[in-house]
Structure formats: C-alpha cells, structure tokens
Amino acid sequence: MLKTVKNAFWNSIEFAERRQINTIQESKLRTQLNHVYWNSPFYQKKMSNSIKKISRLEDLKHVPVTTRAELEEDAEATKDIFGGRLCTTMDKILYPISPPEFPIKRAPVGTAITNSDHAVVVEHLIRQCIMVGIKNGDTIQVQCNGWEPLNFAYFSPMFGAATPPNVGEILELNVIPLEIIVVDMARTIHTARFFQPTAVYTNKAALIFMEDIINKEKGDPKHLGYQQIIVREDKVIPSATERNALKDKWGAAVYSMLDVQDNLFYAMDCPEHKGLHVWEDGFIVEITEKDTGEPLEPGQKGMLTITNLFAEATPLIRYQTDIEATLTFEKCPCGRTHARIIPPNYNL
C-alpha cells in the first residue's frame, strides 16, 4: 500500500532517542543470538563459550568477531556455500545471492534471503530514497554489476521486478533496471535522455565510463536530467573532492552508499553529507581493533564491524569488514539520530 511522503522521513524510528534505539537493539539482539546459536553450525562452534555471557548490548563484545576468511574456510571444509551460517530451511529461501567478490579467489560463500529479510531491506532502502529526495512518481535507473553472479538478480528486485514488496511498488516509482556492463552504458545514457529519470543508482567506474561516452558524442552529462546520483560501492566511497567534481559534471546531488552484501547492510549519506547513516533498529555497528576484535570508542579509527539484527536466513554477528572508519552517535543536522559511519576519505 502506498504511503504518501509528506516530509523528509519515512519512519519515526529515524529520529528516535538513543535510549529507545538501544532498547530495540537489545531486544532484537537476544532473539537473534538465540536464532543463530540454535540453527547455525558455524555459530554454535563460535559462540559456545560466550552465549551465556550476553544479556545486554555491552556484552556483545564477548562474541568473537567473524571474518570473511573464516566463512571461506568453513565453506571449503564443509562444501557448504553458506559457510555454515544458514539458519533456516531451504524451502523458506526466497532467493540466494552468490558471492560479491569478482573474481572469486577462494571457496565461494553465498547469502540467502527469506521473504522477511527481503521486506526489511526494502524498508531500509525506502528510508534512504526519502532521505535524498526521491519521491512518489519519480523515474529511477538502477544499475547493477551484471558480471557478479546474481548481483543483478539481487539488488534490482529490491526496487522493482516481480518480487513484492519492493521500493518501486511502495513509492510508485518507475524503475528502469540496467546492468553495469559495456553494452549497457550506452543503453543507460539513451534511456536517460529519453525518460529523464530523477535518480540513478550506479558506481564510480560506471559514471566515468558514461561520461567518456557522452564526451565522445560531444554531449553534456547534465542533459540526462539526473537530480540525484547514488554511488554504490562495497569498500571505497567517493571522497568529498570526487563528490563535488561529479556534482559539477552531472549537475546533480551526489550521494554515497556503502553496500556490505554479506550482511544485507546499506549505509548512505543525507543531503548534509555528515557521514553514512546506519539504521540501528536493524544493525549494531562497532569499530573494532583489527587483530583483537576489541571495540573502540566513538571517534577512534578501526574496522567497521556489523551485527545483523533481522536476517532469518544467513545473519552475521560481529562481522568485521575490511573497511576502515570511525563512528559518531551525535544527532545529524538532518534530524536523524542513528549512528553515522565516517570513512577516512569522507572529509567532513
């Protein structure tokens, strides 16, 4: 059912007080830890010495961090594509996601999504759409990495396709799915000139390639009509200098999206550009010391570590990424109160 957007927020949780956010997290954490402990062979082994020590948020530090290398080792040893973390039966899986890396160098580790997981991710993406000014009736292009197995079949259904609910259906958007491959660069440009979409989800490499094609045609990127460009990256997001250069070339507001596919995690900046907003009712984010996994204080630089509080199929607890960052829990000038990730190159 369409929920008409009348202001800059989709859900009141976006500006909840810290105490309310923490209460929600603590309740969800207990449920999620029980879920993974009793259903995931990987976490039964990993959490056997710590599960009884956790009753509050601050106790989460007793759970050892999980790394990508561990999941790959488990997948290699057990021949289980989910790395031992599948917490549901196969008949409940809406669709699987193949490994995000390309090319795959070690044992592949996939991610699974249930109907419930899909619905929560769609909710998170809707909040981000509203945050950057995408509104009912807009036309958007959604580019995905077609060379990464099933990436196109994962991100696109969140916005359109035949998988309800989706962002396009709920916001009544016109969604144009496209692949980030050589032949589709020209198609992206052509459809943009014809339909004048409000926004495009893309990445830095694709934008550079599109710009090169337009320049060879002696055209102007501004004529594509974009108002918002969301640059989706899995590690290194655009710096402030890159963001401003793209804004000048394309005549559009440029936003950064961090995509940690393994944990169904998206963080994105708002028009204030004061960091990447995290939806803390769905995740617990920490900055941890790389070697020990010890949590660091807000403002200290370390490794972004994410606990998924909602996933049914393949959740990850204290998943230590290879992304360096700091965290702030101060209220953003946009009014949102959830944590924000500050990557080293973000340049506040």
C-alpha positions as YAML, in Angstrom:
chain: A
units: angstrom
residues:
- id: 1
  name: MET
  ca: [0.00, 0.00, 0.00]
- id: 2
  name: LEU
  ca: [1.33, 3.43, -0.93]
- id: 3
  name: LYS
  ca: [2.39, 5.63, 1.94]
- id: 4
  name: THR
  ca: [2.43, 9.22, 0.69]
- id: 5
  name: VAL
  ca: [5.62, 11.05, 1.64]
- id: 6
  name: LYS
  ca: [4.87, 14.42, 3.22]
- id: 7
  name: ASN
  ca: [8.25, 15.15, 4.82]
- id: 8
  name: ALA
  ca: [11.85, 14.02, 4.84]
- id: 9
  name: PHE
  ca: [11.22, 10.93, 6.99]
- id: 10
  name: TRP
  ca: [9.59, 7.60, 6.21]
- id: 11
  name: ASN
  ca: [9.64, 6.06, 9.68]
- id: 12
  name: SER
  ca: [9.60, 7.82, 13.06]
- id: 13
  name: ILE
  ca: [12.33, 5.44, 14.25]
- id: 14
  name: GLU
  ca: [14.76, 7.54, 12.20]
- id: 15
  name: PHE
  ca: [14.73, 10.26, 14.86]
- id: 16
  name: ALA
  ca: [14.21, 8.10, 17.98]
- id: 17
  name: GLU
  ca: [16.03, 8.89, 21.20]
- id: 18
  name: ARG
  ca: [19.19, 6.91, 21.94]
- id: 19
  name: ARG
  ca: [17.53, 5.07, 24.83]
- id: 20
  name: GLN
  ca: [14.73, 3.85, 22.54]
- id: 21
  name: ILE
  ca: [17.19, 2.73, 19.86]
- id: 22
  name: ASN
  ca: [19.24, 0.79, 22.42]
- id: 23
  name: THR
  ca: [16.14, -0.86, 23.90]
- id: 24
  name: ILE
  ca: [15.11, -2.07, 20.44]
- id: 25
  name: GLN
  ca: [18.62, -3.31, 19.71]
- id: 26
  name: GLU
  ca: [18.92, -5.19, 22.99]
- id: 27
  name: SER
  ca: [15.61, -6.99, 22.48]
- id: 28
  name: LYS
  ca: [16.43, -7.92, 18.89]
- id: 29
  name: LEU
  ca: [19.98, -8.97, 19.82]
- id: 30
  name: ARG
  ca: [18.76, -11.55, 22.34]
- id: 31
  name: THR
  ca: [16.38, -13.01, 19.77]
- id: 32
  name: GLN
  ca: [19.00, -13.05, 17.02]
- id: 33
  name: LEU
  ca: [21.70, -14.65, 19.17]
- id: 34
  name: ASN
  ca: [19.36, -17.47, 20.13]
- id: 35
  name: HIS
  ca: [18.36, -17.85, 16.48]
- id: 36
  name: VAL
  ca: [21.92, -18.22, 15.20]
- id: 37
  name: TYR
  ca: [23.15, -20.30, 18.12]
- id: 38
  name: TRP
  ca: [20.48, -22.98, 17.79]
- id: 39
  name: ASN
  ca: [20.34, -23.03, 13.98]
- id: 40
  name: SER
  ca: [23.81, -22.23, 12.61]
- id: 41
  name: PRO
  ca: [26.58, -24.86, 12.88]
- id: 42
  name: PHE
  ca: [29.12, -22.09, 12.33]
- id: 43
  name: TYR
  ca: [27.89, -20.03, 15.27]
- id: 44
  name: GLN
  ca: [27.29, -22.99, 17.56]
- id: 45
  name: LYS
  ca: [31.04, -23.54, 17.47]
- id: 46
  name: LYS
  ca: [31.95, -19.87, 17.53]
- id: 47
  name: MET
  ca: [29.64, -18.82, 20.38]
- id: 48
  name: SER
  ca: [29.80, -21.90, 22.61]
- id: 49
  name: ASN
  ca: [31.93, -20.10, 25.23]
- id: 50
  name: SER
  ca: [30.14, -16.74, 25.09]
- id: 51
  name: ILE
  ca: [26.39, -17.25, 24.59]
- id: 52
  name: LYS
  ca: [25.66, -17.40, 28.36]
- id: 53
  name: LYS
  ca: [27.60, -14.18, 28.98]
- id: 54
  name: ILE
  ca: [25.34, -12.00, 26.83]
- id: 55
  name: SER
  ca: [22.28, -10.30, 28.28]
- id: 56
  name: ARG
  ca: [22.92, -6.63, 27.45]
- id: 57
  name: LEU
  ca: [24.27, -4.67, 24.49]
- id: 58
  name: GLU
  ca: [27.63, -4.12, 26.17]
- id: 59
  name: ASP
  ca: [28.05, -7.90, 26.48]
- id: 60
  name: LEU
  ca: [28.20, -8.33, 22.70]
- id: 61
  name: LYS
  ca: [31.96, -7.79, 22.90]
- id: 62
  name: HIS
  ca: [32.25, -11.32, 24.37]
- id: 63
  name: VAL
  ca: [31.35, -12.80, 20.96]
- id: 64
  name: PRO
  ca: [34.48, -13.15, 18.78]
- id: 65
  name: VAL
  ca: [34.35, -11.21, 15.51]
- id: 66
  name: THR
  ca: [33.53, -13.10, 12.32]
- id: 67
  name: THR
  ca: [35.71, -12.57, 9.25]
- id: 68
  name: ARG
  ca: [35.24, -13.36, 5.61]
- id: 69
  name: ALA
  ca: [38.26, -15.67, 5.76]
- id: 70
  name: GLU
  ca: [36.55, -17.79, 8.44]
- id: 71
  name: LEU
  ca: [33.42, -18.21, 6.32]
- id: 72
  name: GLU
  ca: [35.54, -19.19, 3.31]
- id: 73
  name: GLU
  ca: [37.45, -21.74, 5.38]
- id: 74
  name: ASP
  ca: [34.19, -23.25, 6.66]
- id: 75
  name: ALA
  ca: [32.74, -23.36, 3.13]
- id: 76
  name: GLU
  ca: [35.89, -25.05, 1.86]
- id: 77
  name: ALA
  ca: [35.90, -27.64, 4.65]
- id: 78
  name: THR
  ca: [32.17, -28.47, 4.60]
- id: 79
  name: LYS
  ca: [31.35, -27.74, 0.94]
- id: 80
  name: ASP
  ca: [28.53, -25.53, 2.27]
- id: 81
  name: ILE
  ca: [28.08, -22.42, 0.11]
- id: 82
  name: PHE
  ca: [26.64, -20.51, 3.09]
- id: 83
  name: GLY
  ca: [29.71, -21.11, 5.23]
- id: 84
  name: GLY
  ca: [27.77, -22.92, 7.94]
- id: 85
  name: ARG
  ca: [25.60, -19.94, 8.81]
- id: 86
  name: LEU
  ca: [22.27, -20.91, 7.22]
- id: 87
  name: CYS
  ca: [19.63, -20.61, 9.96]
- id: 88
  name: THR
  ca: [16.52, -21.68, 8.08]
- id: 89
  name: THR
  ca: [15.35, -24.48, 5.81]
- id: 90
  name: MET
  ca: [15.87, -24.25, 2.07]
- id: 91
  name: ASP
  ca: [12.13, -24.06, 1.35]
- id: 92
  name: LYS
  ca: [11.98, -20.68, 3.14]
- id: 93
  name: ILE
  ca: [14.65, -19.09, 0.95]
- id: 94
  name: LEU
  ca: [13.22, -16.55, -1.47]
- id: 95
  name: TYR
  ca: [16.46, -16.40, -3.43]
- id: 96
  name: PRO
  ca: [20.19, -16.91, -2.82]
- id: 97
  name: ILE
  ca: [22.90, -14.35, -3.52]
- id: 98
  name: SER
  ca: [26.17, -15.56, -4.92]
- id: 99
  name: PRO
  ca: [29.49, -14.24, -3.53]
- id: 100
  name: PRO
  ca: [30.01, -10.50, -4.01]
- id: 101
  name: GLU
  ca: [33.67, -10.66, -4.97]
- id: 102
  name: PHE
  ca: [34.84, -10.94, -8.56]
- id: 103
  name: PRO
  ca: [36.84, -12.86, -9.49]
- id: 104
  name: ILE
  ca: [36.28, -15.50, -6.77]
- id: 105
  name: LYS
  ca: [39.69, -16.49, -5.37]
- id: 106
  name: ARG
  ca: [38.73, -18.86, -2.54]
- id: 107
  name: ALA
  ca: [35.74, -21.03, -1.64]
- id: 108
  name: PRO
  ca: [32.57, -19.16, -2.64]
- id: 109
  name: VAL
  ca: [30.35, -18.02, 0.23]
- id: 110
  name: GLY
  ca: [26.78, -17.09, -0.59]
- id: 111
  name: THR
  ca: [23.98, -15.30, 1.24]
- id: 112
  name: ALA
  ca: [20.33, -16.31, 1.41]
- id: 113
  name: ILE
  ca: [17.22, -14.15, 1.73]
- id: 114
  name: THR
  ca: [13.77, -15.04, 3.04]
- id: 115
  name: ASN
  ca: [10.58, -13.08, 2.40]
- id: 116
  name: SER
  ca: [11.02, -11.41, 5.79]
- id: 117
  name: ASP
  ca: [14.64, -10.46, 5.05]
- id: 118
  name: HIS
  ca: [13.62, -9.00, 1.69]
- id: 119
  name: ALA
  ca: [10.88, -6.88, 3.26]
- id: 120
  name: VAL
  ca: [13.23, -5.38, 5.85]
- id: 121
  name: VAL
  ca: [15.89, -4.47, 3.28]
- id: 122
  name: VAL
  ca: [13.20, -2.83, 1.12]
- id: 123
  name: GLU
  ca: [12.13, -0.77, 4.15]
- id: 124
  name: HIS
  ca: [15.73, 0.33, 4.70]
- id: 125
  name: LEU
  ca: [16.15, 1.34, 1.05]
- id: 126
  name: ILE
  ca: [12.88, 3.28, 1.10]
- id: 127
  name: ARG
  ca: [14.12, 5.32, 4.06]
- id: 128
  name: GLN
  ca: [17.23, 6.18, 2.07]
- id: 129
  name: CYS
  ca: [15.23, 7.14, -1.02]
- id: 130
  name: ILE
  ca: [13.14, 9.57, 1.01]
- id: 131
  name: MET
  ca: [16.27, 10.86, 2.76]
- id: 132
  name: VAL
  ca: [17.79, 12.04, -0.54]
- id: 133
  name: GLY
  ca: [14.58, 13.42, -2.05]
- id: 134
  name: ILE
  ca: [13.29, 10.59, -4.25]
- id: 135
  name: LYS
  ca: [9.51, 10.86, -4.16]
- id: 136
  name: ASN
  ca: [6.29, 9.26, -5.35]
- id: 137
  name: GLY
  ca: [6.08, 9.08, -9.15]
- id: 138
  name: ASP
  ca: [9.79, 9.60, -9.87]
- id: 139
  name: THR
  ca: [11.64, 7.58, -12.52]
- id: 140
  name: ILE
  ca: [14.89, 5.96, -11.39]
- id: 141
  name: GLN
  ca: [17.56, 3.88, -13.08]
- id: 142
  name: VAL
  ca: [19.07, 1.04, -11.03]
- id: 143
  name: GLN
  ca: [22.42, -0.20, -12.32]
- id: 144
  name: CYS
  ca: [23.86, -3.45, -11.00]
- id: 145
  name: ASN
  ca: [27.09, -5.34, -11.56]
- id: 146
  name: GLY
  ca: [25.98, -7.88, -14.12]
- id: 147
  name: TRP
  ca: [29.35, -9.66, -14.09]
- id: 148
  name: GLU
  ca: [28.93, -10.56, -10.40]
- id: 149
  name: PRO
  ca: [26.76, -13.70, -10.30]
- id: 150
  name: LEU
  ca: [23.19, -12.89, -9.24]
- id: 151
  name: ASN
  ca: [24.09, -9.35, -8.14]
- id: 152
  name: PHE
  ca: [21.72, -8.06, -10.79]
- id: 153
  name: ALA
  ca: [19.06, -10.51, -9.62]
- id: 154
  name: TYR
  ca: [19.50, -9.36, -6.02]
- id: 155
  name: PHE
  ca: [19.61, -5.56, -5.99]
- id: 156
  name: SER
  ca: [17.07, -4.99, -8.77]
- id: 157
  name: PRO
  ca: [14.22, -6.96, -7.12]
- id: 158
  name: MET
  ca: [14.52, -4.67, -4.12]
- id: 159
  name: PHE
  ca: [13.40, -1.82, -6.37]
- id: 160
  name: GLY
  ca: [11.15, -3.46, -8.92]
- id: 161
  name: ALA
  ca: [10.86, -6.67, -10.87]
- id: 162
  name: ALA
  ca: [8.32, -9.25, -9.74]
- id: 163
  name: THR
  ca: [9.33, -9.59, -6.08]
- id: 164
  name: PRO
  ca: [6.86, -7.86, -3.75]
- id: 165
  name: PRO
  ca: [7.13, -5.81, -1.70]
- id: 166
  name: ASN
  ca: [9.64, -3.58, -3.44]
- id: 167
  name: VAL
  ca: [10.70, 0.06, -3.37]
- id: 168
  name: GLY
  ca: [9.16, 0.90, -6.75]
- id: 169
  name: GLU
  ca: [5.78, -0.58, -5.84]
- id: 170
  name: ILE
  ca: [5.53, 1.13, -2.45]
- id: 171
  name: LEU
  ca: [6.75, 4.56, -3.61]
- id: 172
  name: GLU
  ca: [5.06, 4.25, -7.02]
- id: 173
  name: LEU
  ca: [8.36, 4.77, -8.82]
- id: 174
  name: ASN
  ca: [9.10, 3.99, -12.46]
- id: 175
  name: VAL
  ca: [12.13, 1.69, -12.14]
- id: 176
  name: ILE
  ca: [14.50, 1.03, -15.05]
- id: 177
  name: PRO
  ca: [16.89, -1.87, -14.22]
- id: 178
  name: LEU
  ca: [20.22, -1.84, -16.08]
- id: 179
  name: GLU
  ca: [23.47, -3.77, -15.90]
- id: 180
  name: ILE
  ca: [26.87, -2.18, -15.37]
- id: 181
  name: ILE
  ca: [28.47, -3.74, -18.43]
- id: 182
  name: VAL
  ca: [29.96, -2.13, -21.53]
- id: 183
  name: VAL
  ca: [26.91, -2.54, -23.75]
- id: 184
  name: ASP
  ca: [24.56, -1.15, -21.10]
- id: 185
  name: MET
  ca: [26.49, 2.09, -20.63]
- id: 186
  name: ALA
  ca: [25.12, 3.36, -23.93]
- id: 187
  name: ARG
  ca: [21.68, 1.99, -23.03]
- id: 188
  name: THR
  ca: [21.74, 3.83, -19.69]
- id: 189
  name: ILE
  ca: [22.56, 7.08, -21.47]
- id: 190
  name: HIS
  ca: [19.90, 6.55, -24.13]
- id: 191
  name: THR
  ca: [17.12, 5.73, -21.67]
- id: 192
  name: ALA
  ca: [18.13, 8.70, -19.50]
- id: 193
  name: ARG
  ca: [17.92, 11.10, -22.44]
- id: 194
  name: PHE
  ca: [14.50, 9.71, -23.34]
- id: 195
  name: PHE
  ca: [12.86, 9.31, -19.90]
- id: 196
  name: GLN
  ca: [14.80, 12.00, -17.95]
- id: 197
  name: PRO
  ca: [14.97, 9.92, -14.73]
- id: 198
  name: THR
  ca: [15.19, 11.67, -11.40]
- id: 199
  name: ALA
  ca: [17.88, 9.40, -9.98]
- id: 200
  name: VAL
  ca: [20.39, 6.71, -10.87]
- id: 201
  name: TYR
  ca: [21.99, 4.03, -8.67]
- id: 202
  name: THR
  ca: [25.45, 3.35, -10.08]
- id: 203
  name: ASN
  ca: [29.13, 3.22, -9.15]
- id: 204
  name: LYS
  ca: [32.19, 5.40, -9.74]
- id: 205
  name: ALA
  ca: [33.60, 3.31, -12.60]
- id: 206
  name: ALA
  ca: [30.29, 3.32, -14.48]
- id: 207
  name: LEU
  ca: [29.92, 7.09, -14.12]
- id: 208
  name: ILE
  ca: [33.40, 7.63, -15.55]
- id: 209
  name: PHE
  ca: [32.64, 5.31, -18.48]
- id: 210
  name: MET
  ca: [29.29, 7.02, -19.15]
- id: 211
  name: GLU
  ca: [30.96, 10.42, -19.06]
- id: 212
  name: ASP
  ca: [33.58, 9.24, -21.57]
- id: 213
  name: ILE
  ca: [30.84, 8.07, -24.00]
- id: 214
  name: ILE
  ca: [28.94, 11.35, -23.65]
- id: 215
  name: ASN
  ca: [32.10, 13.39, -24.22]
- id: 216
  name: LYS
  ca: [32.92, 11.43, -27.39]
- id: 217
  name: GLU
  ca: [29.42, 12.24, -28.61]
- id: 218
  name: LYS
  ca: [30.13, 15.89, -27.74]
- id: 219
  name: GLY
  ca: [27.21, 15.80, -25.34]
- id: 220
  name: ASP
  ca: [26.70, 17.10, -21.82]
- id: 221
  name: PRO
  ca: [26.08, 14.79, -18.80]
- id: 222
  name: LYS
  ca: [23.76, 17.43, -17.35]
- id: 223
  name: HIS
  ca: [21.32, 16.85, -20.21]
- id: 224
  name: LEU
  ca: [20.45, 13.41, -18.81]
- id: 225
  name: GLY
  ca: [18.39, 15.22, -16.19]
- id: 226
  name: TYR
  ca: [19.56, 13.42, -13.07]
- id: 227
  name: GLN
  ca: [18.70, 15.17, -9.81]
- id: 228
  name: GLN
  ca: [20.25, 12.51, -7.56]
- id: 229
  name: ILE
  ca: [23.17, 10.20, -8.24]
- id: 230
  name: ILE
  ca: [23.66, 7.42, -5.69]
- id: 231
  name: VAL
  ca: [27.16, 5.97, -5.93]
- id: 232
  name: ARG
  ca: [27.01, 2.42, -4.55]
- id: 233
  name: GLU
  ca: [30.36, 0.92, -3.54]
- id: 234
  name: ASP
  ca: [31.36, -2.06, -1.41]
- id: 235
  name: LYS
  ca: [34.54, -0.56, 0.05]
- id: 236
  name: VAL
  ca: [35.81, 2.86, -1.01]
- id: 237
  name: ILE
  ca: [33.16, 5.54, -1.37]
- id: 238
  name: PRO
  ca: [33.76, 8.87, -3.15]
- id: 239
  name: SER
  ca: [35.75, 11.49, -1.27]
- id: 240
  name: ALA
  ca: [34.35, 14.99, -0.83]
- id: 241
  name: THR
  ca: [36.54, 16.16, -3.72]
- id: 242
  name: GLU
  ca: [35.27, 13.37, -6.01]
- id: 243
  name: ARG
  ca: [31.68, 14.02, -4.93]
- id: 244
  name: ASN
  ca: [31.95, 17.74, -5.74]
- id: 245
  name: ALA
  ca: [33.59, 17.01, -9.11]
- id: 246
  name: LEU
  ca: [30.75, 14.64, -10.02]
- id: 247
  name: LYS
  ca: [28.20, 17.22, -8.91]
- id: 248
  name: ASP
  ca: [29.76, 19.84, -11.23]
- id: 249
  name: LYS
  ca: [29.92, 17.46, -14.21]
- id: 250
  name: TRP
  ca: [26.45, 15.94, -13.87]
- id: 251
  name: GLY
  ca: [24.51, 18.83, -12.37]
- id: 252
  name: ALA
  ca: [23.06, 16.52, -9.70]
- id: 253
  name: ALA
  ca: [23.33, 15.95, -5.98]
- id: 254
  name: VAL
  ca: [25.73, 13.05, -5.38]
- id: 255
  name: TYR
  ca: [25.30, 10.59, -2.51]
- id: 256
  name: SER
  ca: [27.47, 7.72, -1.30]
- id: 257
  name: MET
  ca: [26.07, 4.27, -0.49]
- id: 258
  name: LEU
  ca: [28.15, 1.62, 1.28]
- id: 259
  name: ASP
  ca: [26.98, -1.90, 0.38]
- id: 260
  name: VAL
  ca: [28.07, -4.86, 2.55]
- id: 261
  name: GLN
  ca: [26.16, -7.55, 0.67]
- id: 262
  name: ASP
  ca: [27.18, -10.39, 3.02]
- id: 263
  name: ASN
  ca: [25.17, -8.81, 5.83]
- id: 264
  name: LEU
  ca: [22.34, -7.15, 3.85]
- id: 265
  name: PHE
  ca: [23.77, -3.82, 5.00]
- id: 266
  name: TYR
  ca: [23.43, -0.43, 3.32]
- id: 267
  name: ALA
  ca: [24.57, 2.88, 4.76]
- id: 268
  name: MET
  ca: [24.14, 6.17, 2.92]
- id: 269
  name: ASP
  ca: [24.69, 9.87, 3.46]
- id: 270
  name: CYS
  ca: [21.95, 12.51, 3.56]
- id: 271
  name: PRO
  ca: [22.00, 16.00, 1.97]
- id: 272
  name: GLU
  ca: [24.06, 17.24, 4.93]
- id: 273
  name: HIS
  ca: [26.96, 14.92, 3.96]
- id: 274
  name: LYS
  ca: [27.97, 14.37, 7.58]
- id: 275
  name: GLY
  ca: [28.56, 10.62, 7.36]
- id: 276
  name: LEU
  ca: [26.79, 7.49, 6.20]
- id: 277
  name: HIS
  ca: [23.53, 6.88, 8.10]
- id: 278
  name: VAL
  ca: [23.05, 3.42, 9.65]
- id: 279
  name: TRP
  ca: [19.59, 2.06, 10.52]
- id: 280
  name: GLU
  ca: [20.33, 0.93, 14.05]
- id: 281
  name: ASP
  ca: [16.97, -0.77, 14.53]
- id: 282
  name: GLY
  ca: [18.33, -3.32, 12.03]
- id: 283
  name: PHE
  ca: [22.03, -3.39, 12.89]
- id: 284
  name: ILE
  ca: [24.55, -2.88, 15.64]
- id: 285
  name: VAL
  ca: [27.66, -1.18, 14.29]
- id: 286
  name: GLU
  ca: [31.02, -1.11, 16.05]
- id: 287
  name: ILE
  ca: [34.53, -0.03, 15.26]
- id: 288
  name: THR
  ca: [36.90, -2.77, 16.37]
- id: 289
  name: GLU
  ca: [40.62, -3.31, 16.61]
- id: 290
  name: LYS
  ca: [41.66, -5.40, 13.61]
- id: 291
  name: ASP
  ca: [43.72, -8.08, 15.36]
- id: 292
  name: THR
  ca: [41.86, -8.48, 18.68]
- id: 293
  name: GLY
  ca: [38.29, -7.55, 17.73]
- id: 294
  name: GLU
  ca: [38.10, -5.31, 20.79]
- id: 295
  name: PRO
  ca: [35.54, -2.49, 20.42]
- id: 296
  name: LEU
  ca: [36.96, 1.02, 20.10]
- id: 297
  name: GLU
  ca: [35.47, 4.29, 21.32]
- id: 298
  name: PRO
  ca: [33.47, 6.62, 19.03]
- id: 299
  name: GLY
  ca: [35.92, 8.73, 17.04]
- id: 300
  name: GLN
  ca: [38.66, 6.08, 17.07]
- id: 301
  name: LYS
  ca: [39.63, 4.59, 13.73]
- id: 302
  name: GLY
  ca: [39.34, 0.85, 13.24]
- id: 303
  name: MET
  ca: [37.48, -1.82, 11.30]
- id: 304
  name: LEU
  ca: [33.76, -1.46, 10.62]
- id: 305
  name: THR
  ca: [32.04, -4.39, 12.37]
- id: 306
  name: ILE
  ca: [28.35, -5.14, 11.80]
- id: 307
  name: THR
  ca: [25.81, -7.32, 13.60]
- id: 308
  name: ASN
  ca: [22.62, -8.05, 11.67]
- id: 309
  name: LEU
  ca: [19.56, -7.99, 13.96]
- id: 310
  name: PHE
  ca: [16.85, -9.03, 11.49]
- id: 311
  name: ALA
  ca: [18.09, -11.62, 8.98]
- id: 312
  name: GLU
  ca: [16.43, -15.03, 9.21]
- id: 313
  name: ALA
  ca: [18.46, -16.91, 6.63]
- id: 314
  name: THR
  ca: [22.18, -16.10, 6.92]
- id: 315
  name: PRO
  ca: [22.79, -13.45, 9.59]
- id: 316
  name: LEU
  ca: [26.29, -12.43, 10.63]
- id: 317
  name: ILE
  ca: [27.22, -11.50, 14.20]
- id: 318
  name: ARG
  ca: [30.06, -9.04, 14.75]
- id: 319
  name: TYR
  ca: [31.11, -9.30, 11.11]
- id: 320
  name: GLN
  ca: [34.43, -7.50, 10.86]
- id: 321
  name: THR
  ca: [34.74, -5.99, 7.40]
- id: 322
  name: ASP
  ca: [37.95, -4.75, 5.82]
- id: 323
  name: ILE
  ca: [36.53, -1.20, 5.78]
- id: 324
  name: GLU
  ca: [38.35, 1.36, 7.93]
- id: 325
  name: ALA
  ca: [36.16, 4.03, 9.52]
- id: 326
  name: THR
  ca: [35.14, 5.90, 12.64]
- id: 327
  name: LEU
  ca: [31.66, 6.22, 14.16]
- id: 328
  name: THR
  ca: [29.66, 9.11, 15.54]
- id: 329
  name: PHE
  ca: [26.44, 8.83, 17.54]
- id: 330
  name: GLU
  ca: [25.73, 12.55, 17.56]
- id: 331
  name: LYS
  ca: [22.44, 13.74, 16.07]
- id: 332
  name: CYS
  ca: [22.84, 14.68, 12.40]
- id: 333
  name: PRO
  ca: [21.80, 18.19, 11.31]
- id: 334
  name: CYS
  ca: [19.15, 16.46, 9.15]
- id: 335
  name: GLY
  ca: [17.40, 15.37, 12.37]
- id: 336
  name: ARG
  ca: [18.24, 11.66, 12.26]
- id: 337
  name: THR
  ca: [19.64, 10.21, 15.46]
- id: 338
  name: HIS
  ca: [21.12, 6.89, 14.33]
- id: 339
  name: ALA
  ca: [24.86, 6.25, 14.12]
- id: 340
  name: ARG
  ca: [26.87, 7.52, 11.18]
- id: 341
  name: ILE
  ca: [29.93, 5.93, 9.60]
- id: 342
  name: ILE
  ca: [32.80, 8.28, 8.74]
- id: 343
  name: PRO
  ca: [35.19, 6.67, 6.22]
- id: 344
  name: PRO
  ca: [38.76, 8.07, 6.17]
- id: 345
  name: ASN
  ca: [38.30, 9.78, 2.79]
- id: 346
  name: TYR
  ca: [34.90, 11.28, 3.59]
- id: 347
  name: ASN
  ca: [36.24, 14.71, 4.61]
- id: 348
  name: LEU
  ca: [33.51, 16.22, 6.76]
...
